[in-house]
Amino acid sequence: MRAAVVLLILSIGCKRDPGYVVHRTSGPMAIDGVLAESGWGRAEKAGPFVRSLDGKPATAATEARLLWDDDHLYVAFLCEDANVSGAFFKDDEKLYTSNVVEIFLNPSGDGSHYDEIEVAPTNALFDASFSGGPRQGMDLSWSSRARHAVHVDGTLNDPRDVDRGWTVELAIPFASLTGMPKPRPQRGDRWRFNLYRLRQGPGQAGEGQAWSPPMRGDFHALDRFATLRFED
């Protein structure tokens, strides 16, 4: 009996959907990595992220915030890091093998068509779309057409000092996303999504972080995506 109760509790925990309500922007957004716009102040905080493998507290704080308007989804990542480093400086390199933040978007919620966008501390961007389920039908030619910027609070690739962290700001056009059920979302619409961070810099043991932890070593776990609800 006790074993059955424990299994039930674990099952409930593994199915947890943290959910996120994304609000409309209150004015123009400058994509510069600084988050000075008043809209960011009313955006809900997604975080702190937890370890992606087991849902336990991460070793460095990470949170994200999202906003939207008629044409774009805006995403910000705030990453604590005492030694900000990045290995790649060109777009569409293997950013996922170094320090990076990632957003996965499944607008239709079909668990099949989804897009992946990554940004490194160097402001390099990687994007790809998928169709047919997790890791299936990868299209590296797809472009998110996202505007993006990074602000480093400290120095990049200089271990001689102590940094505070780095911030990413993204503007993702709805028109570029695949599997959109309509040209743009409306109030009350629900998507599936997830947010991640990989810490794989010099002197770091390597850690995957997530908003909704996949509880396994695969960020393409669509069954663990959270709900993104659009509101005013």
N, C-alpha and C positions, 0 to 999 in steps of 0.2 A: 504493500500500500504506500509506504513512504517513498519507495523508488518511483512509483507511478506519479506521485505528487511532484517530486523533483523533476521528472521528465516533462510534466505539464508546464511547470514554471519556466524551464529552459526553453520549451517550445514557444511560449508566449513571448519571452525575451527576444528570441531569435526573429520573431515576426514583427517586432516593434517598428512602427513607421513614425519617425519624429515629425514629419510634415513641416511645411513652411508656407506662410502667407506672404506673398510678394505684393507690395503696395506700389501705386503709381508715383512717378516722380513729381516733385512740386515745382520744377523749373528745368532749365537747360542743364545738361551734364557735360562737363569738361573732362575728357579722358586723359588724366595726367598722373594717376596713381596717388594723388594727395587726399582725396575724399573730403574736399572742402565744401561741397555743395550741401545745402540744407537738407535735401532729400535723404541723404545717407543717415541723417540723425533720426529719421522716423522709420528707417528700414529695420526690420526684425533681425536679430542676430542668430545666425546658424552656428552654434558652437557652444562650448569648445568641442573641436573634433576629438574623437577617441581613436584608439588603435584599431586598425581595420581588421586585424585577425581575431581579436578577442573582446573588443568593446571596452577595454580598460583605459584609464587615463593616459593620454599621450605625454611624451617627455618634453614637448615644447608646445605652447599654446597656439591654436589656429582657430579663427572664426571667419565666417563669410557673411555677406549681406547682399540682398538682391532688390532691384527696383525694375519698373517697366514703364514704357510709354507706348504710343501707337506703333512705333517702328522697331524698338529695340528692347532686349533684355539686358539690364546692367548688372554686372557681377563684380563684387569686391572681395578679395581675400586679404586678411591681416595675419601675418605669420611671424611669430616670435622666433628669433634666431640669433645666437651669439656670434656666429661666424657665417655671414651670408656668402654663399658661393654658387657659381654656375659654370657648367662645363661646356655649354653650347651657346653659340652666338648667332646661328643662322636658323631661320624658320624650317620646320619640318625635318629637323634632325631628331635623333632618338632622345628627346627630352626626358622621357619616362625612365631613363637610366641614371638620372641625376636629381637634383632638387627641382621640384616642379609642383604646381597646383593644377587641378583638373576639374572640369565640370562635364558631366554626361547628361544629355537631354533626350528624352523620349516623349515628344509632344503629344503623340496620339495615345500613349499608354498601352500600345499593342505588344510591348515586350519584344519587338522585332526591329523596327527602324529607329535608330538612335544616332546621335552625334557626340563626338568627343573633342573637347578643346582643352589644350594645356598651355600654360605660360610658365617660363623659367625666370629666375631672378635677373637674368640678362635681358629680359623682355623678348626673347625668342618665343615663337608660337608654333605649336603643332596642332593640326586638326585632321580628323578623319570621320567618315560616316560609315555606318554598318547597316546591313539589311539581312533579315533572315534569322535574327537571334544573336545571342552573345558571341562576339568575335567573328560572325559570319558576314560574308559579302563586304569585306572592308574596301572602301574607296578612298585611296590616299590623294586622288586628284580633287576631291571635294574641298571647297574653300568656304570657311565660315564668314569671310569678309569682316571679321571682328576687328574693331579698333581696340588697342590695348596699350597699357603703360604700366611701368613698375617704378616705385619709389623705394630706394634702399635707405633705411635709417642706420647709417654707418658706412662701411666701405665694402665693395664687392671684391671677392677673391683676395682679401688681405687678412691673414690670420693673426697679424701682429696687434690688432686692437680688438675690442669687444663691441660687437654690433648689437642693435636692439631688434632688428627684424626687417621685413620687407612687405610691401603692400602692392597688390595687383588690382588694376581696374580694367574692366572689359565692357565693351558695348557690342552686343551680338545682334545683328539684324534678323528679325523674324523671317524676312524673305529668303534668307540663305539656308534656313534649317530644313532638314529632310523629314518626311512623314508628317508634315503639318496638316491637321484636319481642316483648317481654315487659314486664310491669309495672315490673320493676326489673332491673338487671344482676346477674349472678352471677359468681363467681370464674372467670376464664378467658375471659369474654366479650370480644369485640373490636368496637369501633366505629371509625368514621372521623371525623376532626376536624382542625381547624387553629386556630392562634392568630395574631393579628395586632396590629399597632400602627400608627397613622397619626400622624405628627408634622407638623402643619400650623398651628402657632401663629405669633404675631408674630415677625418676624425669622428665621423658619425657611424654608428653601427648599422644604420639603415632602419627606417620605420615608415610604415604606411599608416596614414590617418584617414578618417572618413567622417562625414556627417551622419550617414546611416551605415554602420559597419557591415560589410559583406560577411564577416565571420569566417572568411577563408582568403587565400592568397590570390584573389582575382577581382579587380575593380569592375569587370564587366558582368557582375552578378546582378542582372536586371531584376531578379526576384527580391533584391534587397534595396532597390531604389525607393526613395521617399516620394510623397505627394507634394507637388508645387501648385498652390492655389492662387489664382490671380484675383486681387481685390483692389478697390480704390485706395 
